[in-house]
Amino acid sequence: MAEHTELIRRLADDFTALEEAVLRQANGVCAAETAAALEDPALVGPVTVVLAHADVLARGAVRWAELAVQPAERLRRLRAQARTVRRARSRAEARYKKERARRLGRPRPVEPLELRVVRVAFPLSFHEFLRQELRGRGLPDGSPHAPESDLARWAWERAAADRAVPEAVRELLDRDDEAFVQALLLDAREEENPLLPHDAVVERWSRHTRTASAWGRYAIGRAERDVLACPPTARCARLDALDDAYQDAAVLAARSREAQLRVTDLHDRMHACVASAPFAEVVAQCRAGALARFEHTQPEAWRRVRDLTVKHQADCSEQADGCRRCHGSLAQVMADELAGRDEGGEGEVSVPSASAHDDRYALLADLPDTAVVAVADAALGEDSAVCGYGWASETGKAGHGDSMAASSGEAEVIGICAAALSLLERHQGALVVLLCDSTEAVDAVDSALKAADPGAAHRTLLFPESRELMARLVRHRDRVQVRWLKGHVGHDLNEIADACARLALRRATGRIPASMAKKEAARILRTFGSAQRQSSAAA
């Protein structure tokens, strides 16, 4: 590969040249020299960045052509190109993962299985014992900020203690979340911010790229609505605004992927730091000491762990590899054994189990006869923030509409709020109960209603449309309940709400004419009425 060194360097430094080369390769028209250069490991990560950018642009070209009412043949070519880019992106991501695994070399040494089971099954106890070990070795409280997952960060910070953070970087870090997201949007839309890749900033950058990208989709959604508000012959200027929004979204996607690559590199360097002397010795001593403290203070739990791991290792097919992936399932066995017991500290098990929401499936027996029950659902597209929502009530009423949402959870909240507000107006004085198959949405609305504060749902609600609906709903908190309903299991109201939501999204994005949408809505309501009559007859 030495003969391609200069070409590799040029591609690594020139985003546009790299993207053009990658797209030529995806389309099978790449020069042999360029194709060979693209195989260099130094370009594996950058290729995923340019393909994240190209993927959004390719889908944007399809959407532009759809709204511009381009000839069918041109649409077919654009859709084929978008599929080609998406496949190239998937292959590039797979290659990146393979190359990273090769770069890291052999897997990290496997810790004793007993230690891993205790750490997962008894996290609070183990982490407290770890803190005690750290203090016993003269480390001040909070260094590291145990639990154990922060040991790598602690070692990294200790190694980097003499590195001063530049004032400009400190100023960026001191911004609140909203101002930081605005910096990311400026980075994408105006001028690249050279401070974002700094080790002190990169993790925050990566965390907030999703929010910045959501605002990019919001701009696309607004531009789509403007285009669809006028006839095809008068769309030229508004289509230019849509193209601009897709250009910004593509840059946001590329910068998001770059942030992921940089934070992955940072974490790899952190783990390399903690795995090398002198930190590796301190970490090993702390973990072993914490396990010894656990054995001494909780002997019964320790015996159960020992018996379980010895029995498991006797016939485990992965024993030669140290049972690298077995601790999670063994910790779950511990959780099952301890279920229902009251053993003080030994009863502590933090292992993911079946959601508590599972026990709430359609539990409506506690409701008064006058309660109005409805199901809400929502649908969200890929590139645009436009969403559709729908709802259906046991009273025979149904409705649908569209709004803007950053996530499926936010879209579901919008559906719940819109349905509840409509039913509250129709049924004065009655309790309104909304069922929804999104646990995130149910928890967000429930938190806001109980706190009497729309801000309690701020983690789910990003856009002004959803926040305004939530503020209106909270005013009626005494008359509204929301519960979880398992989705798509044949529940009539759920199926009708889902159909209404998908129809609303198609109508809002112009994928179905208004006249046809009206007929489809009437068909859904006829199906709804027929299902209700059959249910009443069976009863």
C-alpha positions in Angstrom: 0.0 0.0 0.0 3.1 2.3 0.2 2.7 3.4 -3.4 -0.8 4.8 -2.5 0.4 6.8 0.5 -0.1 10.2 -1.0 -3.5 9.3 -2.4 -4.6 8.0 1.0 -3.4 11.1 2.7 -5.3 13.3 0.2 -8.5 11.3 0.6 -8.2 11.5 4.4 -7.8 15.3 4.3 -10.4 16.1 1.6 -14.0 15.1 2.6 -15.5 15.9 -0.8 -12.8 13.9 -2.7 -13.3 10.9 -0.3 -17.1 11.0 -0.8 -16.8 11.1 -4.5 -14.3 8.2 -4.5 -16.5 6.1 -2.2 -19.6 6.7 -4.4 -17.7 5.8 -7.5 -16.7 2.6 -5.8 -20.3 1.9 -4.8 -21.4 2.4 -8.4 -18.6 0.2 -9.7 -16.8 2.9 -11.7 -13.9 3.5 -9.3 -10.3 3.5 -10.7 -8.2 0.6 -9.5 -5.7 2.9 -7.7 -8.4 4.7 -5.8 -10.2 1.4 -5.0 -6.9 0.1 -3.5 -6.4 3.2 -1.5 -9.9 3.0 0.0 -9.0 -0.4 1.4 -6.4 1.2 3.7 -7.3 0.8 7.4 -6.7 4.5 8.0 -9.8 5.3 5.8 -12.2 2.8 7.4 -13.7 5.2 9.9 -13.7 8.3 7.5 -15.6 6.2 4.9 -18.4 5.6 7.3 -18.6 9.4 7.9 -18.9 10.3 4.2 -21.5 7.5 3.6 -23.6 8.8 6.5 -23.6 12.2 4.7 -24.2 10.6 1.3 -27.0 8.4 2.6 -29.1 11.4 3.8 -28.4 13.3 0.5 -29.5 10.4 -1.6 -32.8 10.0 0.3 -33.2 13.8 0.1 -32.8 13.7 -3.7 -35.6 11.1 -3.8 -37.9 13.2 -1.7 -37.1 16.3 -3.7 -38.0 14.5 -6.9 -41.2 13.2 -5.4 -42.4 16.6 -4.3 -41.3 18.2 -7.6 -43.4 15.5 -9.4 -40.4 14.3 -11.5 -40.9 11.6 -14.2 -41.2 8.1 -13.0 -38.0 7.0 -14.7 -36.0 9.6 -12.9 -37.6 8.6 -9.6 -36.6 4.9 -10.2 -33.0 5.9 -10.8 -32.8 8.0 -7.7 -34.4 5.3 -5.6 -32.0 2.7 -7.0 -29.0 5.1 -6.2 -30.3 5.6 -2.6 -30.5 1.8 -2.1 -26.9 1.5 -3.5 -25.7 4.1 -1.0 -27.5 2.5 1.9 -25.9 -0.9 1.1 -22.5 0.7 0.8 -23.0 2.3 4.2 -24.0 -1.0 5.8 -20.9 -2.7 4.4 -18.7 0.2 5.6 -20.1 0.0 9.1 -19.5 -3.8 9.2 -16.0 -3.3 8.0 -15.3 -0.7 10.6 -16.4 -3.0 13.4 -14.2 -5.8 12.1 -11.2 -3.4 11.7 -11.6 -2.0 15.2 -11.7 -5.5 16.7 -8.5 -6.4 14.8 -6.9 -3.2 16.0 -7.7 -3.9 19.6 -6.1 -7.3 19.2 -6.9 -10.1 21.6 -9.8 -9.6 24.0 -9.1 -8.2 27.4 -8.3 -10.7 30.1 -11.4 -12.3 31.6 -12.0 -11.6 35.3 -13.0 -14.5 37.5 -16.6 -15.5 36.9 -17.5 -15.2 40.6 -16.4 -11.5 40.5 -18.5 -10.8 37.4 -21.6 -12.4 38.8 -21.3 -10.6 42.1 -20.7 -7.3 40.3 -23.9 -7.7 38.2 -26.1 -9.3 40.8 -25.1 -7.2 43.8 -24.0 -3.8 42.3 -24.7 -1.6 45.3 -22.8 -3.8 47.7 -19.9 -4.4 45.4 -19.5 -0.8 44.4 -19.5 0.3 48.1 -16.8 -2.3 48.9 -14.9 -1.0 45.9 -15.1 2.5 47.3 -13.7 1.2 50.6 -10.8 -0.4 48.8 -10.0 2.8 47.0 -10.1 4.8 50.2 -7.9 2.2 51.9 -5.3 2.7 49.3 -5.1 6.4 50.0 -7.2 7.6 47.2 -9.6 10.5 48.0 -13.3 9.9 48.0 -14.7 10.2 44.5 -11.4 9.2 42.8 -12.5 7.3 40.9 -16.2 8.0 41.0 -16.9 4.4 41.7 -18.9 2.3 40.6 -16.4 0.3 38.8 -17.3 1.4 35.3 -15.6 4.7 36.1 -12.2 3.1 36.8 -11.1 3.6 33.2 -12.0 7.3 33.4 -10.2 7.6 36.7 -7.1 6.1 35.3 -7.3 8.3 32.2 -7.8 11.5 34.3 -4.9 10.6 36.6 -2.7 10.1 33.6 -3.9 13.3 32.1 -3.9 15.4 35.3 -1.1 17.7 34.0 -2.9 18.5 30.8 -4.5 21.9 31.1 -7.9 22.4 29.3 -7.8 25.5 27.0 -10.0 28.4 28.0 -12.1 28.1 24.8 -12.8 24.5 25.5 -13.7 25.3 29.1 -16.1 28.0 27.9 -17.8 25.4 25.6 -18.1 22.9 28.4 -19.7 25.5 30.7 -22.6 26.1 28.3 -26.0 24.6 29.3 -27.4 21.8 27.1 -29.5 24.1 24.9 -26.6 26.4 24.2 -24.4 23.4 23.5 -26.9 22.0 21.0 -27.0 25.4 19.3 -23.2 25.2 19.0 -23.6 21.8 17.2 -26.2 23.3 14.8 -23.8 26.2 14.0 -21.0 23.7 13.5 -23.1 21.9 10.9 -24.8 24.9 9.2 -22.1 27.6 9.2 -18.5 26.7 10.2 -16.9 23.6 11.7 -16.1 23.9 15.3 -12.4 22.8 15.9 -13.1 22.4 19.7 -15.6 19.6 19.5 -13.0 16.8 18.9 -11.1 17.8 22.1 -10.9 14.9 24.6 -12.7 17.0 27.2 -15.6 17.8 24.9 -16.0 14.8 22.6 -18.3 12.7 24.9 -20.7 15.5 25.4 -20.6 16.1 21.6 -21.5 12.5 21.0 -24.4 12.6 23.6 -26.0 15.6 22.0 -25.7 14.8 18.3 -29.1 13.0 18.5 -30.8 16.2 19.6 -29.0 18.3 17.0 -30.0 15.8 14.3 -33.6 16.0 15.5 -33.6 19.7 14.9 -32.3 19.0 11.4 -35.3 16.7 10.8 -37.5 19.4 12.2 -36.3 21.8 9.5 -36.9 19.1 6.9 -40.5 18.7 8.2 -41.2 22.4 8.1 -39.8 22.6 4.6 -41.9 19.6 3.5 -45.1 21.2 4.9 -44.3 24.5 3.0 -43.8 22.6 -0.2 -47.0 20.6 0.1 -49.0 23.8 1.0 -48.8 25.0 -2.6 -49.5 23.4 -6.0 -46.7 21.6 -7.9 -46.3 24.4 -10.4 -45.5 26.9 -7.6 -43.1 24.8 -5.6 -39.7 25.8 -7.0 -38.5 28.3 -4.3 -39.9 26.1 -1.5 -38.1 23.0 -2.9 -34.9 24.9 -2.7 -35.5 25.4 1.0 -36.2 21.6 1.3 -32.9 20.9 -0.4 -31.1 23.2 2.0 -32.7 21.4 5.0 -31.5 18.1 3.6 -28.0 19.5 3.1 -27.9 20.6 6.7 -29.3 17.2 7.9 -26.6 15.4 5.9 -23.8 17.4 7.6 -25.4 16.7 11.0 -25.4 13.0 10.2 -21.8 13.1 9.1 -20.7 15.0 12.2 -22.7 12.6 14.4 -20.9 9.7 13.0 -17.6 11.5 13.4 -18.4 12.1 17.0 -19.1 8.4 17.5 -15.8 7.5 16.0 -13.9 10.0 18.2 -15.6 8.9 21.4 -14.9 5.3 20.6 -11.3 6.1 20.1 -11.2 8.0 23.4 -12.7 5.0 25.2 -10.3 2.7 23.6 -7.4 4.9 24.9 -9.0 5.0 28.3 -9.2 1.2 28.6 -5.6 0.9 27.3 -4.6 3.3 30.1 -6.4 1.3 32.8 -4.9 -1.9 31.5 -1.3 -0.7 31.8 0.9 -0.3 34.8 0.6 1.2 37.3 -3.2 1.5 37.0 -3.8 -2.1 36.1 -2.3 -3.3 39.4 -4.4 -0.8 41.4 -7.6 -1.8 39.6 -6.9 -5.6 40.1 -6.2 -5.1 43.8 -9.3 -3.0 44.3 -11.5 -5.6 42.6 -10.0 -8.5 44.4 -10.3 -6.6 47.7 -13.9 -5.7 47.0 -14.8 -9.3 46.3 -13.0 -10.4 49.6 -15.1 -7.8 51.5 -18.3 -9.2 49.9 -17.3 -12.8 50.8 -16.7 -11.7 54.4 -19.9 -9.6 54.9 -22.3 -11.7 52.9 -21.2 -15.3 53.3 -24.5 -16.9 52.4 -24.8 -15.0 49.1 -21.1 -15.7 48.4 -21.7 -19.5 48.9 -24.7 -19.3 46.4 -22.5 -17.5 43.9 -19.7 -20.1 44.3 -22.0 -23.1 44.0 -23.7 -21.6 41.0 -20.5 -20.8 39.2 -18.8 -24.1 40.0 -21.8 -26.1 38.8 -21.9 -23.9 35.6 -18.3 -24.3 34.8 -18.4 -28.1 35.1 -20.2 -28.4 31.7 -20.0 -25.0 30.0 -18.9 -25.1 26.4 -17.2 -21.7 26.8 -15.1 -22.7 29.9 -11.9 -22.6 27.8 -12.6 -18.9 27.1 -13.3 -18.2 30.8 -17.1 -18.2 30.4 -16.7 -14.7 28.9 -20.4 -14.1 28.3 -22.0 -16.2 31.0 -22.1 -13.9 34.0 -25.3 -12.1 32.9 -27.4 -15.3 32.8 -26.0 -16.5 36.1 -26.8 -13.2 37.7 -30.4 -13.7 36.4 -30.5 -17.1 38.1 -29.5 -15.4 41.3 -32.3 -12.9 40.8 -34.8 -15.6 40.3 -33.6 -17.4 43.4 -33.8 -14.3 45.6 -37.2 -13.2 44.2 -39.7 -12.9 47.1 -37.0 -13.2 49.8 -36.2 -10.5 52.3 -32.5 -10.9 53.0 -31.4 -7.3 53.7 -28.3 -6.5 51.6 -28.3 -10.0 50.0 -31.7 -9.3 48.5 -30.2 -6.7 46.2 -30.2 -7.8 42.6 -30.0 -5.3 39.7 -30.7 -7.4 36.7 -33.1 -6.5 33.9 -36.3 -8.4 34.2 -39.7 -8.3 32.7 -41.1 -4.8 32.7 -43.5 -3.9 35.5 -45.7 -2.6 32.7 -46.4 -6.2 31.7 -48.6 -6.6 34.7 -50.8 -3.7 33.6 -52.0 -5.1 30.3 -55.6 -3.8 29.9 -56.2 -3.7 33.7 -59.3 -1.6 33.5 -61.4 -3.3 36.2 -60.7 -0.6 38.7 -62.3 2.1 36.5 -65.8 3.6 37.1 -68.5 2.6 34.5 -68.5 6.2 33.3 -64.9 6.3 32.3 -64.1 6.8 28.7 -61.3 4.5 27.4 -59.4 5.0 24.2 -56.2 3.8 22.6 -53.6 6.2 21.0 -50.8 5.4 18.5 -48.4 7.2 16.3 -46.2 6.9 13.2 -42.9 8.7 12.5 -40.9 8.9 9.2 -37.2 8.5 8.8 -35.8 11.8 7.6 -38.6 14.3 8.5 -39.8 15.1 11.9 -43.4 15.0 10.6 -45.4 12.4 12.5 -49.0 11.1 12.3 -51.1 10.1 15.2 -54.4 8.3 15.6 -56.8 7.2 18.3 -59.9 5.2 18.8 -62.4 5.2 21.7 -64.7 2.6 23.1 -67.5 5.1 22.5 -67.1 4.5 18.8 -65.2 7.8 18.1 -61.9 8.0 16.4 -59.5 10.7 15.2 -56.2 11.4 13.6 -53.8 14.2 12.8 -50.2 15.2 12.3 -47.5 17.1 14.2 -43.7 17.2 14.6 -41.8 14.8 16.8 -38.1 14.1 17.4 -38.7 10.5 18.3 -41.3 7.8 18.3 -41.8 8.4 22.1 -42.5 12.1 21.5 -44.9 11.2 18.6 -46.8 8.8 20.9 -47.1 11.5 23.6 -48.6 13.8 21.0 -51.1 11.1 20.1 -52.0 10.6 23.8 -52.4 14.3 24.4 -54.4 15.0 21.3 -56.8 12.1 21.9 -57.3 13.0 25.6 -58.0 16.7 24.9 -60.5 15.7 22.2 -62.3 13.3 24.5 -62.3 15.6 27.5 -64.1 18.2 25.4 -66.6 15.6 24.2 -67.3 14.0 27.6 -67.6 16.8 30.1 -66.9 15.5 33.7 -66.0 12.0 32.7 -62.7 10.3 33.5 -60.6 9.8 30.3 -58.2 6.8 30.2 -55.7 6.6 27.4 -54.0 3.3 26.6 -50.7 3.3 24.6 -48.2 0.7 23.6 -45.1 2.9 24.2 -43.7 2.7 27.8 -41.7 5.8 27.2 -44.8 7.8 26.3 -46.8 6.4 29.1 -44.1 7.2 31.7 -43.6 10.7 30.3 -47.3 11.6 30.4 -47.8 9.9 33.8 -44.9 11.8 35.3 -46.2 15.2 34.0 -49.7 14.5 35.3 -48.6 13.4 38.7 -46.2 16.3 39.1 -48.7 18.8 37.6 -45.8 20.0 35.6 -45.3 19.6 31.8 -41.5 20.0 32.4 -41.5 16.5 34.1 -41.6 15.0 30.6 -38.9 17.2 29.2 -36.6 14.3 28.4 -39.1 12.9 25.9 -40.5 16.2 24.6 -38.1 18.3 22.5 -40.3 20.3 20.1 -42.7 23.1 20.9 -45.7 21.3 19.4 -45.6 18.5 22.0 -44.7 20.7 24.9 -47.7 22.9 24.2 -50.1 19.9 24.0 -48.7 18.6 27.3 -49.2 22.0 29.0 -52.8 21.9 27.9 -53.3 18.3 29.1 -51.8 18.9 32.6 -54.6 21.5 33.3 -57.0 18.5 33.2 -54.8 16.2 35.2 -57.5 15.2 37.7 -59.6 13.8 34.8 -56.9 11.9 32.9 -55.1 8.6 33.3 -52.7 6.9 31.0 -51.8 3.2 31.0 -49.7 0.8 29.0 -51.3 -1.6 26.5 -49.3 -4.3 24.7 -49.3 -3.4 21.1 -50.3 -5.4 18.0 -51.8 -8.4 19.7 -55.2 -8.1 18.0 -56.7 -5.4 20.2 -59.3 -3.7 18.0 -58.8 -0.2 19.3 -55.0 -0.5 19.0 -55.3 -1.7 15.4 -57.6 1.1 14.5 -55.4 3.7 16.2 -52.4 2.4 14.4 -54.2 2.5 11.0 -55.3 6.1 11.6 -51.7 7.1 12.6 -50.2 5.6 9.5 -52.9 7.2 7.3 -52.2 10.6 9.0 -48.5 10.3 8.3 -49.1 9.5 4.6 -51.5 12.4 4.2 -49.2 14.8 6.0 -46.2 13.9 3.8 -48.3 14.1 0.6 -47.9 10.4 -0.2 -51.7 10.0 -0.5 -54.1 12.7 -2.0 -56.5 14.4 0.3 -59.5 12.8 -1.5 -58.1 9.3 -1.2 -57.1 9.9 2.5 -60.7 10.9 3.2 -62.0 7.7 1.6 -59.4 5.6 3.5 -60.4 7.2 6.8 -64.1 6.4 6.1 -63.1 2.8 5.4 -61.1 2.5 8.7 -64.1 3.9 10.6 -66.5 1.4 8.9 -64.2 -1.4 9.9 -64.1 0.0 13.4 -67.9 0.2 13.6 -68.2 -3.4 12.3 -65.8 -4.7 14.8 -67.6 -3.0 17.6 -71.0 -4.4 16.5 -69.5 -7.9 16.4 -68.0 -7.4 19.9 -71.4 -6.3 21.3 -73.2 -9.2 19.7 -70.7 -11.7 21.2 -71.1 -10.1 24.6 
